[in-house]
Amino acid sequence: RLRRRRCLWLSHAAIPMSQDVPVPEPADGEALVRVLISAVCATDIEIMKGYMGFTGIVGHEFVGV
């Protein structure tokens, strides 16, 4: 069964409400963390306004196990 996760994906300064994307497979020496709650910070807001032309999943403030 393919596992999927929901996220906010930023692309060309447009943010869909949520998008299902595959759960990544951790490489050797890495761990996969189940995120329980997440938030955005001031940097994420600047990225969403177009700072640095970022494309990808926004948010790096999270709590997980």
Predicted model as a PDB file, atoms N, CA, C, CB and O in Angstrom, pLDDT in the B-factor column:
MODEL        1                                                                  
ATOM      1  N   ARG A   1       0.841  -1.185   0.000  1.00 50.00           N  
ATOM      2  CA  ARG A   1       0.000   0.000   0.000  1.00 50.00           C  
ATOM      3  C   ARG A   1       0.884   1.245   0.000  1.00 50.00           C  
ATOM      4  CB  ARG A   1      -0.956   0.000   1.220  1.00 50.00           C  
ATOM      5  O   ARG A   1       1.803   1.361   0.810  1.00 50.00           O  
ATOM      6  N   LEU A   2       0.609   2.145  -0.886  1.00 55.00           N  
ATOM      7  CA  LEU A   2       1.373   3.387  -0.972  1.00 55.00           C  
ATOM      8  C   LEU A   2       0.890   4.343   0.103  1.00 55.00           C  
ATOM      9  CB  LEU A   2       1.242   4.030  -2.377  1.00 55.00           C  
ATOM     10  O   LEU A   2      -0.286   4.703   0.146  1.00 55.00           O  
ATOM     11  N   ARG A   3       1.802   4.748   0.967  1.00 75.00           N  
ATOM     12  CA  ARG A   3       1.446   5.716   2.013  1.00 75.00           C  
ATOM     13  C   ARG A   3       1.540   7.120   1.452  1.00 75.00           C  
ATOM     14  CB  ARG A   3       2.365   5.566   3.253  1.00 75.00           C  
ATOM     15  O   ARG A   3       2.421   7.426   0.649  1.00 75.00           O  
ATOM     16  N   ARG A   4       0.619   7.971   1.885  1.00 75.00           N  
ATOM     17  CA  ARG A   4       0.590   9.349   1.410  1.00 75.00           C  
ATOM     18  C   ARG A   4       0.440  10.286   2.595  1.00 75.00           C  
ATOM     19  CB  ARG A   4      -0.556   9.563   0.395  1.00 75.00           C  
ATOM     20  O   ARG A   4       0.013   9.873   3.673  1.00 75.00           O  
ATOM     21  N   ARG A   5       0.792  11.549   2.394  1.00 78.00           N  
ATOM     22  CA  ARG A   5       0.663  12.578   3.425  1.00 78.00           C  
ATOM     23  C   ARG A   5       0.038  13.814   2.816  1.00 78.00           C  
ATOM     24  CB  ARG A   5       2.035  12.915   4.059  1.00 78.00           C  
ATOM     25  O   ARG A   5       0.080  14.008   1.601  1.00 78.00           O  
ATOM     26  N   ARG A   6      -0.537  14.638   3.652  1.00 78.00           N  
ATOM     27  CA  ARG A   6      -1.114  15.908   3.197  1.00 78.00           C  
ATOM     28  C   ARG A   6      -0.150  17.028   3.532  1.00 78.00           C  
ATOM     29  CB  ARG A   6      -2.509  16.167   3.847  1.00 78.00           C  
ATOM     30  O   ARG A   6       0.501  17.010   4.577  1.00 78.00           O  
ATOM     31  N   CYS A   7      -0.062  17.991   2.652  1.00 79.00           N  
ATOM     32  CA  CYS A   7       0.871  19.096   2.879  1.00 79.00           C  
ATOM     33  C   CYS A   7       0.395  20.325   2.112  1.00 79.00           C  
ATOM     34  CB  CYS A   7       2.316  18.706   2.448  1.00 79.00           C  
ATOM     35  O   CYS A   7      -0.506  20.254   1.277  1.00 79.00           O  
ATOM     36  N   LEU A   8       1.022  21.439   2.421  1.00 77.00           N  
ATOM     37  CA  LEU A   8       0.863  22.657   1.617  1.00 77.00           C  
ATOM     38  C   LEU A   8       2.046  22.713   0.667  1.00 77.00           C  
ATOM     39  CB  LEU A   8       0.779  23.960   2.518  1.00 77.00           C  
ATOM     40  O   LEU A   8       3.197  22.762   1.101  1.00 77.00           O  
ATOM     41  N   TRP A   9       1.767  22.706  -0.613  1.00 77.00           N  
ATOM     42  CA  TRP A   9       2.811  22.693  -1.624  1.00 77.00           C  
ATOM     43  C   TRP A   9       2.830  24.046  -2.318  1.00 77.00           C  
ATOM     44  CB  TRP A   9       2.591  21.542  -2.648  1.00 77.00           C  
ATOM     45  O   TRP A   9       1.833  24.453  -2.913  1.00 77.00           O  
ATOM     46  N   LEU A  10       3.959  24.744  -2.245  1.00 78.00           N  
ATOM     47  CA  LEU A  10       4.113  26.052  -2.867  1.00 78.00           C  
ATOM     48  C   LEU A  10       4.739  25.875  -4.248  1.00 78.00           C  
ATOM     49  CB  LEU A  10       4.979  26.993  -1.980  1.00 78.00           C  
ATOM     50  O   LEU A  10       5.797  25.262  -4.390  1.00 78.00           O  
ATOM     51  N   SER A  11       4.073  26.419  -5.254  1.00 75.00           N  
ATOM     52  CA  SER A  11       4.593  26.333  -6.615  1.00 75.00           C  
ATOM     53  C   SER A  11       4.212  27.600  -7.367  1.00 75.00           C  
ATOM     54  CB  SER A  11       4.050  25.068  -7.346  1.00 75.00           C  
ATOM     55  O   SER A  11       3.030  27.902  -7.533  1.00 75.00           O  
ATOM     56  N   HIS A  12       5.212  28.335  -7.818  1.00 69.00           N  
ATOM     57  CA  HIS A  12       4.986  29.572  -8.577  1.00 69.00           C  
ATOM     58  C   HIS A  12       4.093  30.539  -7.794  1.00 69.00           C  
ATOM     59  CB  HIS A  12       4.349  29.255  -9.947  1.00 69.00           C  
ATOM     60  O   HIS A  12       3.183  31.143  -8.362  1.00 69.00           O  
ATOM     61  N   ALA A  13       4.352  30.684  -6.504  1.00 64.00           N  
ATOM     62  CA  ALA A  13       3.639  31.597  -5.605  1.00 64.00           C  
ATOM     63  C   ALA A  13       2.158  31.259  -5.462  1.00 64.00           C  
ATOM     64  CB  ALA A  13       3.782  33.015  -6.100  1.00 64.00           C  
ATOM     65  O   ALA A  13       1.375  32.115  -5.051  1.00 64.00           O  
ATOM     66  N   ALA A  14       1.755  30.033  -5.791  1.00 65.00           N  
ATOM     67  CA  ALA A  14       0.380  29.575  -5.597  1.00 65.00           C  
ATOM     68  C   ALA A  14       0.408  28.420  -4.599  1.00 65.00           C  
ATOM     69  CB  ALA A  14      -0.282  29.136  -6.959  1.00 65.00           C  
ATOM     70  O   ALA A  14       1.279  27.553  -4.670  1.00 65.00           O  
ATOM     71  N   ILE A  15      -0.540  28.414  -3.677  1.00 66.00           N  
ATOM     72  CA  ILE A  15      -0.576  27.374  -2.652  1.00 66.00           C  
ATOM     73  C   ILE A  15      -1.925  26.671  -2.692  1.00 66.00           C  
ATOM     74  CB  ILE A  15      -0.313  27.971  -1.245  1.00 66.00           C  
ATOM     75  O   ILE A  15      -2.935  27.261  -2.312  1.00 66.00           O  
ATOM     76  N   PRO A  16      -1.962  25.424  -3.144  1.00 60.00           N  
ATOM     77  CA  PRO A  16      -3.209  24.683  -3.038  1.00 60.00           C  
ATOM     78  C   PRO A  16      -3.534  24.438  -1.567  1.00 60.00           C  
ATOM     79  CB  PRO A  16      -3.122  23.345  -3.810  1.00 60.00           C  
ATOM     80  O   PRO A  16      -2.625  24.404  -0.738  1.00 60.00           O  
ATOM     81  N   MET A  17      -4.785  24.272  -1.235  1.00 57.00           N  
ATOM     82  CA  MET A  17      -5.178  24.069   0.156  1.00 57.00           C  
ATOM     83  C   MET A  17      -4.428  22.892   0.772  1.00 57.00           C  
ATOM     84  CB  MET A  17      -6.689  23.842   0.256  1.00 57.00           C  
ATOM     85  O   MET A  17      -3.906  23.001   1.882  1.00 57.00           O  
ATOM     86  N   SER A  18      -4.373  21.799   0.076  1.00 63.00           N  
ATOM     87  CA  SER A  18      -3.572  20.650   0.505  1.00 63.00           C  
ATOM     88  C   SER A  18      -3.331  19.776  -0.698  1.00 63.00           C  
ATOM     89  CB  SER A  18      -4.272  19.848   1.646  1.00 63.00           C  
ATOM     90  O   SER A  18      -4.044  19.854  -1.698  1.00 63.00           O  
ATOM     91  N   GLN A  19      -2.328  18.953  -0.592  1.00 65.00           N  
ATOM     92  CA  GLN A  19      -1.998  18.062  -1.682  1.00 65.00           C  
ATOM     93  C   GLN A  19      -1.509  16.761  -1.071  1.00 65.00           C  
ATOM     94  CB  GLN A  19      -0.931  18.688  -2.635  1.00 65.00           C  
ATOM     95  O   GLN A  19      -0.758  16.773  -0.095  1.00 65.00           O  
ATOM     96  N   ASP A  20      -1.925  15.653  -1.631  1.00 77.00           N  
ATOM     97  CA  ASP A  20      -1.438  14.361  -1.182  1.00 77.00           C  
ATOM     98  C   ASP A  20      -0.145  14.053  -1.914  1.00 77.00           C  
ATOM     99  CB  ASP A  20      -2.494  13.247  -1.417  1.00 77.00           C  
ATOM    100  O   ASP A  20      -0.100  14.088  -3.144  1.00 77.00           O  
ATOM    101  N   VAL A  21       0.901  13.754  -1.168  1.00 80.00           N  
ATOM    102  CA  VAL A  21       2.189  13.400  -1.748  1.00 80.00           C  
ATOM    103  C   VAL A  21       2.680  12.128  -1.075  1.00 80.00           C  
ATOM    104  CB  VAL A  21       3.224  14.558  -1.589  1.00 80.00           C  
ATOM    105  O   VAL A  21       2.294  11.847   0.060  1.00 80.00           O  
ATOM    106  N   PRO A  22       3.523  11.352  -1.748  1.00 83.00           N  
ATOM    107  CA  PRO A  22       4.031  10.117  -1.137  1.00 83.00           C  
ATOM    108  C   PRO A  22       4.861  10.400   0.112  1.00 83.00           C  
ATOM    109  CB  PRO A  22       4.869   9.337  -2.146  1.00 83.00           C  
ATOM    110  O   PRO A  22       5.537  11.425   0.201  1.00 83.00           O  
ATOM    111  N   VAL A  23       4.805   9.490   1.063  1.00 84.00           N  
ATOM    112  CA  VAL A  23       5.658   9.572   2.249  1.00 84.00           C  
ATOM    113  C   VAL A  23       7.062   9.163   1.819  1.00 84.00           C  
ATOM    114  CB  VAL A  23       5.121   8.655   3.426  1.00 84.00           C  
ATOM    115  O   VAL A  23       7.226   8.113   1.197  1.00 84.00           O  
ATOM    116  N   PRO A  24       8.075   9.960   2.132  1.00 84.00           N  
ATOM    117  CA  PRO A  24       9.432   9.614   1.698  1.00 84.00           C  
ATOM    118  C   PRO A  24       9.968   8.391   2.427  1.00 84.00           C  
ATOM    119  CB  PRO A  24      10.368  10.792   1.918  1.00 84.00           C  
ATOM    120  O   PRO A  24       9.584   8.110   3.563  1.00 84.00           O  
ATOM    121  N   GLU A  25      10.847   7.677   1.769  1.00 88.00           N  
ATOM    122  CA  GLU A  25      11.550   6.551   2.392  1.00 88.00           C  
ATOM    123  C   GLU A  25      12.874   7.082   2.934  1.00 88.00           C  
ATOM    124  CB  GLU A  25      11.781   5.365   1.368  1.00 88.00           C  
ATOM    125  O   GLU A  25      13.666   7.642   2.177  1.00 88.00           O  
ATOM    126  N   PRO A  26      13.126   6.913   4.239  1.00 91.00           N  
ATOM    127  CA  PRO A  26      14.383   7.426   4.790  1.00 91.00           C  
ATOM    128  C   PRO A  26      15.583   6.640   4.265  1.00 91.00           C  
ATOM    129  CB  PRO A  26      14.353   7.372   6.321  1.00 91.00           C  
ATOM    130  O   PRO A  26      15.522   5.423   4.088  1.00 91.00           O  
ATOM    131  N   ALA A  27      16.661   7.357   4.023  1.00 94.00           N  
ATOM    132  CA  ALA A  27      17.921   6.739   3.604  1.00 94.00           C  
ATOM    133  C   ALA A  27      18.632   6.178   4.826  1.00 94.00           C  
ATOM    134  CB  ALA A  27      18.830   7.763   2.860  1.00 94.00           C  
ATOM    135  O   ALA A  27      18.212   6.429   5.955  1.00 94.00           O  
ATOM    136  N   ASP A  28      19.691   5.431   4.616  1.00 96.00           N  
ATOM    137  CA  ASP A  28      20.485   4.901   5.729  1.00 96.00           C  
ATOM    138  C   ASP A  28      20.938   6.042   6.628  1.00 96.00           C  
ATOM    139  CB  ASP A  28      21.709   4.105   5.207  1.00 96.00           C  
ATOM    140  O   ASP A  28      21.435   7.058   6.141  1.00 96.00           O  
ATOM    141  N   GLY A  29      20.771   5.881   7.932  1.00 96.00           N  
ATOM    142  CA  GLY A  29      21.178   6.900   8.883  1.00 96.00           C  
ATOM    143  C   GLY A  29      20.131   7.975   9.106  1.00 96.00           C  
ATOM    144  O   GLY A  29      20.348   8.870   9.924  1.00 96.00           O  
ATOM    145  N   GLU A  30      18.999   7.922   8.406  1.00 94.00           N  
ATOM    146  CA  GLU A  30      17.915   8.892   8.579  1.00 94.00           C  
ATOM    147  C   GLU A  30      16.746   8.246   9.310  1.00 94.00           C  
ATOM    148  CB  GLU A  30      17.453   9.448   7.213  1.00 94.00           C  
ATOM    149  O   GLU A  30      16.661   7.021   9.397  1.00 94.00           O  
ATOM    150  N   ALA A  31      15.852   9.067   9.833  1.00 92.00           N  
ATOM    151  CA  ALA A  31      14.651   8.581  10.521  1.00 92.00           C  
ATOM    152  C   ALA A  31      13.428   9.240   9.900  1.00 92.00           C  
ATOM    153  CB  ALA A  31      14.719   8.874  12.054  1.00 92.00           C  
ATOM    154  O   ALA A  31      13.491  10.384   9.450  1.00 92.00           O  
ATOM    155  N   LEU A  32      12.324   8.518   9.880  1.00 88.00           N  
ATOM    156  CA  LEU A  32      11.061   9.064   9.417  1.00 88.00           C  
ATOM    157  C   LEU A  32      10.261   9.453  10.651  1.00 88.00           C  
ATOM    158  CB  LEU A  32      10.279   8.040   8.518  1.00 88.00           C  
ATOM    159  O   LEU A  32      10.038   8.624  11.533  1.00 88.00           O  
ATOM    160  N   VAL A  33       9.827  10.712  10.719  1.00 88.00           N  
ATOM    161  CA  VAL A  33       9.107  11.237  11.877  1.00 88.00           C  
ATOM    162  C   VAL A  33       7.640  11.417  11.513  1.00 88.00           C  
ATOM    163  CB  VAL A  33       9.725  12.581  12.357  1.00 88.00           C  
ATOM    164  O   VAL A  33       7.322  12.043  10.502  1.00 88.00           O  
ATOM    165  N   ARG A  34       6.747  10.872  12.330  1.00 86.00           N  
ATOM    166  CA  ARG A  34       5.312  11.096  12.130  1.00 86.00           C  
ATOM    167  C   ARG A  34       4.971  12.445  12.749  1.00 86.00           C  
ATOM    168  CB  ARG A  34       4.444   9.938  12.766  1.00 86.00           C  
ATOM    169  O   ARG A  34       5.073  12.620  13.963  1.00 86.00           O  
ATOM    170  N   VAL A  35       4.567  13.391  11.919  1.00 84.00           N  
ATOM    171  CA  VAL A  35       4.267  14.741  12.384  1.00 84.00           C  
ATOM    172  C   VAL A  35       2.877  14.747  13.014  1.00 84.00           C  
ATOM    173  CB  VAL A  35       4.353  15.771  11.217  1.00 84.00           C  
ATOM    174  O   VAL A  35       1.899  14.315  12.405  1.00 84.00           O  
ATOM    175  N   LEU A  36       2.814  15.245  14.241  1.00 86.00           N  
ATOM    176  CA  LEU A  36       1.551  15.340  14.956  1.00 86.00           C  
ATOM    177  C   LEU A  36       0.889  16.692  14.757  1.00 86.00           C  
ATOM    178  CB  LEU A  36       1.766  15.085  16.429  1.00 86.00           C  
ATOM    179  O   LEU A  36      -0.334  16.782  14.655  1.00 86.00           O  
ATOM    180  N   ILE A  37       1.702  17.748  14.701  1.00 84.00           N  
ATOM    181  CA  ILE A  37       1.185  19.105  14.492  1.00 84.00           C  
ATOM    182  C   ILE A  37       2.304  19.934  13.855  1.00 84.00           C  
ATOM    183  CB  ILE A  37       0.689  19.757  15.854  1.00 84.00           C  
ATOM    184  O   ILE A  37       3.483  19.712  14.130  1.00 84.00           O  
ATOM    185  N   SER A  38       1.930  20.875  13.015  1.00 82.00           N  
ATOM    186  CA  SER A  38       2.943  21.724  12.390  1.00 82.00           C  
ATOM    187  C   SER A  38       2.427  23.152  12.295  1.00 82.00           C  
ATOM    188  CB  SER A  38       3.325  21.189  10.987  1.00 82.00           C  
ATOM    189  O   SER A  38       1.237  23.416  12.470  1.00 82.00           O  
ATOM    190  N   ALA A  39       3.339  24.056  12.018  1.00 82.00           N  
ATOM    191  CA  ALA A  39       2.992  25.475  11.927  1.00 82.00           C  
ATOM    192  C   ALA A  39       3.920  26.137  10.923  1.00 82.00           C  
ATOM    193  CB  ALA A  39       3.087  26.176  13.319  1.00 82.00           C  
ATOM    194  O   ALA A  39       4.882  25.526  10.456  1.00 82.00           O  
ATOM    195  N   VAL A  40       3.634  27.361  10.601  1.00 80.00           N  
ATOM    196  CA  VAL A  40       4.508  28.147   9.741  1.00 80.00           C  
ATOM    197  C   VAL A  40       5.115  29.267  10.571  1.00 80.00           C  
ATOM    198  CB  VAL A  40       3.735  28.715   8.512  1.00 80.00           C  
ATOM    199  O   VAL A  40       4.525  29.712  11.555  1.00 80.00           O  
ATOM    200  N   CYS A  41       6.289  29.716  10.171  1.00 85.00           N  
ATOM    201  CA  CYS A  41       6.957  30.810  10.875  1.00 85.00           C  
ATOM    202  C   CYS A  41       7.086  31.997   9.930  1.00 85.00           C  
ATOM    203  CB  CYS A  41       8.356  30.370  11.405  1.00 85.00           C  
ATOM    204  O   CYS A  41       6.597  31.955   8.801  1.00 85.00           O  
ATOM    205  N   ALA A  42       7.731  33.032  10.384  1.00 87.00           N  
ATOM    206  CA  ALA A  42       7.889  34.249   9.575  1.00 87.00           C  
ATOM    207  C   ALA A  42       8.637  33.966   8.278  1.00 87.00           C  
ATOM    208  CB  ALA A  42       8.627  35.328  10.373  1.00 87.00           C  
ATOM    209  O   ALA A  42       8.314  34.553   7.245  1.00 87.00           O  
ATOM    210  N   THR A  43       9.620  33.088   8.309  1.00 84.00           N  
ATOM    211  CA  THR A  43      10.355  32.740   7.090  1.00 84.00           C  
ATOM    212  C   THR A  43       9.425  32.081   6.078  1.00 84.00           C  
ATOM    213  CB  THR A  43      11.537  31.806   7.415  1.00 84.00           C  
ATOM    214  O   THR A  43       9.483  32.391   4.888  1.00 84.00           O  
ATOM    215  N   ASP A  44       8.570  31.175   6.545  1.00 82.00           N  
ATOM    216  CA  ASP A  44       7.614  30.522   5.643  1.00 82.00           C  
ATOM    217  C   ASP A  44       6.695  31.554   4.996  1.00 82.00           C  
ATOM    218  CB  ASP A  44       6.780  29.472   6.404  1.00 82.00           C  
ATOM    219  O   ASP A  44       6.386  31.451   3.809  1.00 82.00           O  
ATOM    220  N   ILE A  45       6.265  32.529   5.754  1.00 83.00           N  
ATOM    221  CA  ILE A  45       5.384  33.570   5.210  1.00 83.00           C  
ATOM    222  C   ILE A  45       6.115  34.365   4.132  1.00 83.00           C  
ATOM    223  CB  ILE A  45       4.890  34.518   6.337  1.00 83.00           C  
ATOM    224  O   ILE A  45       5.535  34.667   3.089  1.00 83.00           O  
ATOM    225  N   GLU A  46       7.379  34.706   4.370  1.00 84.00           N  
ATOM    226  CA  GLU A  46       8.167  35.425   3.367  1.00 84.00           C  
ATOM    227  C   GLU A  46       8.350  34.569   2.114  1.00 84.00           C  
ATOM    228  CB  GLU A  46       9.541  35.828   3.943  1.00 84.00           C  
ATOM    229  O   GLU A  46       8.278  35.086   1.000  1.00 84.00           O  
ATOM    230  N   ILE A  47       8.585  33.275   2.284  1.00 80.00           N  
ATOM    231  CA  ILE A  47       8.716  32.363   1.147  1.00 80.00           C  
ATOM    232  C   ILE A  47       7.420  32.345   0.348  1.00 80.00           C  
ATOM    233  CB  ILE A  47       9.078  30.934   1.625  1.00 80.00           C  
ATOM    234  O   ILE A  47       7.450  32.355  -0.883  1.00 80.00           O  
ATOM    235  N   MET A  48       6.282  32.318   1.037  1.00 78.00           N  
ATOM    236  CA  MET A  48       4.986  32.302   0.350  1.00 78.00           C  
ATOM    237  C   MET A  48       4.722  33.600  -0.402  1.00 78.00           C  
ATOM    238  CB  MET A  48       3.867  32.052   1.350  1.00 78.00           C  
ATOM    239  O   MET A  48       3.939  33.622  -1.351  1.00 78.00           O  
ATOM    240  N   LYS A  49       5.378  34.689   0.024  1.00 80.00           N  
ATOM    241  CA  LYS A  49       5.251  35.968  -0.677  1.00 80.00           C  
ATOM    242  C   LYS A  49       6.169  36.043  -1.893  1.00 80.00           C  
ATOM    243  CB  LYS A  49       5.558  37.120   0.273  1.00 80.00           C  
ATOM    244  O   LYS A  49       6.118  37.014  -2.649  1.00 80.00           O  
ATOM    245  N   GLY A  50       7.013  35.021  -2.089  1.00 78.00           N  
ATOM    246  CA  GLY A  50       7.882  34.993  -3.259  1.00 78.00           C  
ATOM    247  C   GLY A  50       9.362  35.073  -2.971  1.00 78.00           C  
ATOM    248  O   GLY A  50      10.163  35.086  -3.906  1.00 78.00           O  
ATOM    249  N   TYR A  51       9.755  35.127  -1.718  1.00 76.00           N  
ATOM    250  CA  TYR A  51      11.171  35.225  -1.351  1.00 76.00           C  
ATOM    251  C   TYR A  51      11.945  34.014  -1.857  1.00 76.00           C  
ATOM    252  CB  TYR A  51      11.326  35.352   0.173  1.00 76.00           C  
ATOM    253  O   TYR A  51      11.571  32.876  -1.573  1.00 76.00           O  
ATOM    254  N   MET A  52      12.989  34.242  -2.581  1.00 76.00           N  
ATOM    255  CA  MET A  52      13.912  33.217  -3.073  1.00 76.00           C  
ATOM    256  C   MET A  52      13.318  32.267  -4.110  1.00 76.00           C  
ATOM    257  CB  MET A  52      14.411  32.421  -1.925  1.00 76.00           C  
ATOM    258  O   MET A  52      13.985  31.301  -4.480  1.00 76.00           O  
ATOM    259  N   GLY A  53      12.112  32.491  -4.590  1.00 76.00           N  
ATOM    260  CA  GLY A  53      11.544  31.633  -5.623  1.00 76.00           C  
ATOM    261  C   GLY A  53      11.401  30.176  -5.211  1.00 76.00           C  
ATOM    262  O   GLY A  53      11.554  29.277  -6.038  1.00 76.00           O  
ATOM    263  N   PHE A  54      11.112  29.944  -3.957  1.00 78.00           N  
ATOM    264  CA  PHE A  54      11.013  28.580  -3.413  1.00 78.00           C  
ATOM    265  C   PHE A  54       9.844  27.814  -4.012  1.00 78.00           C  
ATOM    266  CB  PHE A  54      10.869  28.626  -1.895  1.00 78.00           C  
ATOM    267  O   PHE A  54       8.760  28.369  -4.193  1.00 78.00           O  
ATOM    268  N   THR A  55      10.063  26.537  -4.320  1.00 80.00           N  
ATOM    269  CA  THR A  55       9.008  25.607  -4.702  1.00 80.00           C  
ATOM    270  C   THR A  55       9.176  24.364  -3.853  1.00 80.00           C  
ATOM    271  CB  THR A  55       9.055  25.267  -6.233  1.00 80.00           C  
ATOM    272  O   THR A  55      10.264  23.791  -3.792  1.00 80.00           O  
ATOM    273  N   GLY A  56       8.110  23.944  -3.199  1.00 80.00           N  
ATOM    274  CA  GLY A  56       8.172  22.744  -2.363  1.00 80.00           C  
ATOM    275  C   GLY A  56       7.177  22.813  -1.231  1.00 80.00           C  
ATOM    276  O   GLY A  56       6.235  23.606  -1.257  1.00 80.00           O  
ATOM    277  N   ILE A  57       7.394  21.971  -0.233  1.00 80.00           N  
ATOM    278  CA  ILE A  57       6.506  21.893   0.920  1.00 80.00           C  
ATOM    279  C   ILE A  57       6.944  22.936   1.939  1.00 80.00           C  
ATOM    280  CB  ILE A  57       6.512  20.464   1.544  1.00 80.00           C  
ATOM    281  O   ILE A  57       8.091  22.939   2.386  1.00 80.00           O  
ATOM    282  N   VAL A  58       6.016  23.825   2.304  1.00 77.00           N  
ATOM    283  CA  VAL A  58       6.345  24.863   3.285  1.00 77.00           C  
ATOM    284  C   VAL A  58       6.114  24.342   4.694  1.00 77.00           C  
ATOM    285  CB  VAL A  58       5.505  26.136   3.041  1.00 77.00           C  
ATOM    286  O   VAL A  58       5.330  23.418   4.914  1.00 77.00           O  
ATOM    287  N   GLY A  59       6.809  24.948   5.636  1.00 76.00           N  
ATOM    288  CA  GLY A  59       6.652  24.582   7.043  1.00 76.00           C  
ATOM    289  C   GLY A  59       7.802  23.729   7.535  1.00 76.00           C  
ATOM    290  O   GLY A  59       8.116  22.696   6.943  1.00 76.00           O  
ATOM    291  N   HIS A  60       8.419  24.152   8.598  1.00 74.00           N  
ATOM    292  CA  HIS A  60       9.496  23.355   9.191  1.00 74.00           C  
ATOM    293  C   HIS A  60       9.402  23.389  10.716  1.00 74.00           C  
ATOM    294  CB  HIS A  60      10.879  23.875   8.727  1.00 74.00           C  
ATOM    295  O   HIS A  60      10.290  22.891  11.407  1.00 74.00           O  
ATOM    296  N   GLU A  61       8.336  23.970  11.232  1.00 81.00           N  
ATOM    297  CA  GLU A  61       8.079  24.005  12.667  1.00 81.00           C  
ATOM    298  C   GLU A  61       7.098  22.866  12.961  1.00 81.00           C  
ATOM    299  CB  GLU A  61       7.506  25.418  13.132  1.00 81.00           C  
ATOM    300  O   GLU A  61       5.916  22.972  12.634  1.00 81.00           O  
ATOM    301  N   PHE A  62       7.571  21.790  13.569  1.00 83.00           N  
ATOM    302  CA  PHE A  62       6.680  20.657  13.791  1.00 83.00           C  
ATOM    303  C   PHE A  62       7.022  19.901  15.060  1.00 83.00           C  
ATOM    304  CB  PHE A  62       6.730  19.720  12.613  1.00 83.00           C  
ATOM    305  O   PHE A  62       8.115  20.022  15.613  1.00 83.00           O  
ATOM    306  N   VAL A  63       6.050  19.119  15.500  1.00 87.00           N  
ATOM    307  CA  VAL A  63       6.214  18.217  16.640  1.00 87.00           C  
ATOM    308  C   VAL A  63       5.848  16.832  16.138  1.00 87.00           C  
ATOM    309  CB  VAL A  63       5.322  18.649  17.884  1.00 87.00           C  
ATOM    310  O   VAL A  63       4.816  16.656  15.491  1.00 87.00           O  
ATOM    311  N   GLY A  64       6.675  15.864  16.426  1.00 86.00           N  
ATOM    312  CA  GLY A  64       6.405  14.515  15.944  1.00 86.00           C  
ATOM    313  C   GLY A  64       7.025  13.442  16.798  1.00 86.00           C  
ATOM    314  O   GLY A  64       7.743  13.719  17.760  1.00 86.00           O  
ATOM    315  N   VAL A  65       6.736  12.216  16.431  1.00 82.00           N  
ATOM    316  CA  VAL A  65       7.277  11.039  17.148  1.00 82.00           C  
ATOM    317  C   VAL A  65       7.916  10.095  16.161  1.00 82.00           C  
ATOM    318  CB  VAL A  65       6.167  10.303  17.947  1.00 82.00           C  
ATOM    319  O   VAL A  65       8.429   9.047  16.552  1.00 82.00           O  
TER     320      VAL A  65                                                      
ENDMDL                                                                          
END                                                                             
